[in-house]
Amino acid sequence: MTWKIVVDSACDIMTLPTDDVAIAYERVPFIIQIGNEMYVDDEGLDVEQLMRAMDASDSAAASACPSPDRFLEAYNGADNVIAITITSQMSGSHNSAFLAKKMLEEDYPKTNIHLIDSLSAGGEIDLLVLELVRLINQGLTFEEVVDKITAYQKQTKLLFALSKVDNLVKNGRLSKLVGKVVGLLNIRLVGEASPEGTLEVLEKPRGQKKALQRIYQELKQHGYAGGRLVIAHQDNAKFCKQLTELIESDFPEAAISIYPTSGLCSFYAEQGGVMIGYETQKI
């Protein structure tokens, strides 16, 4: 039985960390529009160029989710398909993936397919993909994998820290006054993905050191005990190093993975932003 994991480009993992040819993998890209320019969020995207274009533009950047046909194309070619999308509270991607699932079930009723609303983005989606690879490589049945990944998702969370909010201001999601305060006072916005799939600000610490301390405090408060953790970052290797050292000082055997953010997550997190997916208890 062949397997395929399908994600939209809110996932930062470009290729699976496995040589198992029985697991295929495909990212279905968003389109990001800045002015009159369109950027496809696939493996060929120059994220640095995208960020420069966002900074240089006076108008808001926008994103467009993949179509159902694009998801349907990605679903083909395996006996068992597991798909994951960015939270349905932020995008129509999940709805597109759902419509494609229905079309696949009508055309290929023998194909097993399960669709996951991540209720999150970035690092938490990355975490779900890594767990799927682990489960599939155990030789479990489709139903067993679905049951276990459903239970696992209930034990994961997302934290984020933003140091720049220009695009949020341009899109009208934050006031210009808040945007200026964040920039002038070196404020960080620390937040989490809620159980309903919305991104909520928890605190506004001043400076990276305080943001780091707040992030680590949140990790431990929610039961992180040295399990798997994924840091997706937009050009902030320093924060990744500092958080890794902080975690490993308490949990030397912590399984930490670090990825640069995709185009879509860079669009949301902006320069210096981090999106951290973590297990709320050691699995």
C-alpha positions in Angstrom: 0.0 0.0 0.0 1.4 3.4 -1.0 1.1 6.5 1.0 1.0 10.2 0.2 1.1 13.2 2.5 -0.3 16.4 0.9 0.0 19.8 2.5 -0.6 23.4 1.5 2.3 25.8 1.6 1.6 26.9 5.2 3.9 23.9 5.8 7.6 24.7 5.8 8.9 21.2 5.1 10.0 21.0 1.5 11.0 17.4 1.4 10.3 14.6 3.9 13.1 13.5 6.3 12.9 9.9 5.1 14.2 7.8 2.3 11.1 5.6 2.3 9.9 5.6 -1.3 6.5 4.3 -0.1 5.7 7.8 1.2 5.1 10.4 -1.5 4.9 14.1 -0.5 3.4 17.2 -2.2 3.0 20.8 -1.2 0.2 22.6 -2.9 1.2 26.3 -3.2 -0.5 29.5 -2.3 -0.1 32.5 -4.6 1.1 35.7 -3.0 0.4 39.0 -4.7 2.4 42.1 -4.1 1.3 45.0 -6.3 1.0 43.5 -9.8 3.5 40.7 -9.1 2.5 37.1 -8.4 4.7 34.8 -6.4 4.0 31.0 -6.4 4.9 29.6 -3.0 6.7 26.5 -4.2 10.3 25.1 -3.9 11.5 27.7 -6.5 10.3 30.7 -4.6 13.0 33.2 -3.6 11.7 34.1 -0.2 14.3 36.8 0.4 13.1 38.5 -2.8 9.5 38.2 -1.7 10.3 39.9 1.6 12.2 42.7 -0.2 9.2 43.2 -2.4 6.8 43.3 0.5 9.0 45.9 2.3 9.2 48.1 -0.8 5.5 48.1 -1.5 3.2 50.7 -0.1 0.1 48.5 -0.7 -0.9 45.4 1.2 0.2 42.0 0.1 -2.4 39.4 -0.4 -2.5 35.6 -0.6 -4.7 33.3 -2.7 -5.4 29.7 -1.6 -5.0 26.7 -4.0 -8.1 25.6 -6.0 -9.9 22.3 -5.5 -8.5 21.1 -8.8 -5.0 21.7 -7.6 -5.6 19.7 -4.5 -7.3 16.9 -6.5 -4.2 16.7 -8.7 -2.0 16.4 -5.7 -4.2 13.6 -4.2 -3.7 11.3 -7.1 -1.1 8.5 -7.2 -1.4 6.7 -3.8 -3.6 4.2 -2.0 -3.6 6.2 1.2 -3.7 10.0 1.3 -3.4 12.2 4.4 -3.8 16.0 3.7 -3.2 18.9 6.1 -4.1 22.5 5.6 -3.6 25.8 7.3 -6.4 26.6 9.8 -9.8 27.1 8.1 -10.3 30.2 10.2 -7.6 32.1 8.2 -8.0 30.8 4.7 -10.3 29.0 2.2 -7.5 26.4 1.6 -9.2 23.8 3.8 -12.5 24.2 1.9 -10.7 23.7 -1.4 -9.0 20.6 0.0 -12.4 19.3 1.3 -14.1 19.7 -2.1 -11.2 17.9 -3.8 -11.5 15.1 -1.3 -15.2 14.7 -2.2 -14.3 14.6 -5.9 -11.6 12.0 -5.3 -13.9 9.8 -3.3 -16.4 9.9 -6.2 -13.9 9.1 -8.9 -11.7 6.7 -6.9 -13.8 5.1 -4.1 -11.1 2.6 -3.2 -8.6 5.4 -2.3 -8.4 6.1 1.4 -8.2 9.8 2.2 -8.3 11.8 5.4 -8.2 15.6 5.6 -6.9 17.5 8.7 -7.7 21.1 9.5 -4.6 22.0 11.4 -6.3 24.8 13.2 -2.8 26.3 13.0 0.0 27.2 10.7 3.8 26.9 10.3 5.6 24.9 13.0 2.6 23.0 14.2 1.8 21.7 10.7 5.4 20.8 10.3 5.1 18.8 13.6 2.0 16.9 12.3 3.9 16.0 9.1 6.9 14.6 11.1 4.5 12.6 13.2 2.7 11.2 10.2 6.0 10.0 8.8 6.8 8.3 12.1 3.4 6.6 12.2 3.4 5.4 8.6 6.9 4.0 9.0 5.6 1.8 11.8 3.6 -0.2 9.2 0.2 0.8 10.7 -3.1 0.5 8.8 -4.7 3.7 7.4 -7.3 3.6 10.1 -4.7 3.3 12.8 -2.7 6.2 11.4 -5.8 8.4 11.3 -6.7 7.5 14.9 -3.2 8.2 16.2 -2.7 11.5 14.3 -6.1 12.7 15.5 -5.1 12.0 19.1 -1.6 13.4 18.6 -3.0 16.7 17.2 -4.8 17.2 20.6 -1.3 17.2 22.2 0.3 19.9 20.1 0.2 23.7 20.1 1.6 26.7 18.2 3.4 29.7 19.7 4.5 32.7 17.6 6.6 35.8 18.1 6.5 38.7 15.7 9.0 41.6 15.6 7.6 43.3 12.5 3.9 44.0 11.6 4.1 46.2 8.5 1.9 43.9 6.4 -0.6 43.5 9.2 -1.0 47.3 9.3 -1.2 47.5 5.5 -4.0 44.9 5.5 -5.9 46.8 8.2 -5.5 44.0 10.8 -3.5 46.3 13.1 -3.8 50.0 13.5 -1.0 52.3 12.2 -0.5 53.5 15.8 0.2 49.9 17.0 2.5 49.3 14.1 4.5 52.4 15.0 4.7 51.5 18.7 6.0 48.0 17.8 8.7 49.4 15.6 9.8 52.3 17.8 9.7 50.5 21.1 11.2 47.2 19.9 8.0 45.4 20.9 7.4 41.7 20.1 3.9 40.2 19.7 3.9 36.8 21.4 0.8 34.7 20.8 -0.7 31.3 20.1 -3.1 29.4 18.0 -6.4 29.0 19.9 -8.3 25.7 20.0 -10.7 27.2 17.5 -7.9 27.9 15.0 -7.5 31.7 15.4 -4.2 33.4 16.1 -4.3 35.3 19.4 -1.8 37.7 20.9 -0.9 36.8 24.5 1.6 39.5 25.4 3.7 42.3 24.0 7.1 42.1 25.6 9.8 44.6 24.8 12.9 43.1 23.0 13.9 39.6 21.9 15.2 38.5 25.3 11.9 39.1 27.0 10.0 37.5 24.1 12.3 34.5 24.4 11.5 34.2 28.1 7.8 34.5 27.5 7.8 31.8 24.8 9.7 29.4 27.1 7.3 30.2 30.0 4.4 29.4 27.7 6.0 26.1 26.6 6.4 24.8 30.1 3.0 26.1 31.3 1.3 24.0 28.6 3.2 20.9 29.5 6.2 20.8 27.2 8.5 18.2 28.6 11.3 17.8 26.2 9.5 16.1 23.3 9.5 17.1 19.6 9.5 20.8 18.8 9.7 22.6 15.5 10.9 26.2 15.1 10.0 27.8 11.7 11.7 31.2 11.4 11.9 34.1 9.0 15.6 35.0 9.0 16.0 34.8 12.8 18.7 32.1 13.4 19.7 33.9 16.6 16.4 33.4 18.3 16.4 29.7 17.2 19.8 29.2 18.7 18.9 30.9 22.0 15.6 29.0 22.3 17.3 25.7 21.5 20.0 26.3 24.2 17.3 27.3 26.7 15.3 24.1 26.1 18.3 21.8 26.0 19.5 23.2 29.4 16.4 21.7 30.9 15.7 18.9 28.4 19.0 17.6 26.9 17.3 15.0 24.8 14.7 17.3 23.3 14.0 16.7 19.6 14.2 20.1 18.0 13.9 20.8 14.2 14.5 24.2 12.6 13.1 25.3 9.2 13.1 28.6 7.3 9.5 29.8 6.9 7.7 29.2 3.6 6.6 32.1 1.5 3.1 32.0 3.1 4.4 31.9 6.7 7.0 34.6 5.8 4.1 36.6 4.5 2.3 36.3 8.0 5.3 36.3 10.3 7.4 38.9 8.4 11.1 39.7 9.1 12.3 38.0 12.3 9.1 36.2 13.0 9.1 32.7 14.5 6.3 30.0 14.6 6.9 27.2 17.1 5.0 23.9 17.1 5.5 21.7 20.1 4.2 18.7 22.0 2.4 19.5 25.2 3.8 16.3 26.7 6.6 13.8 25.8 5.2 11.2 23.4 
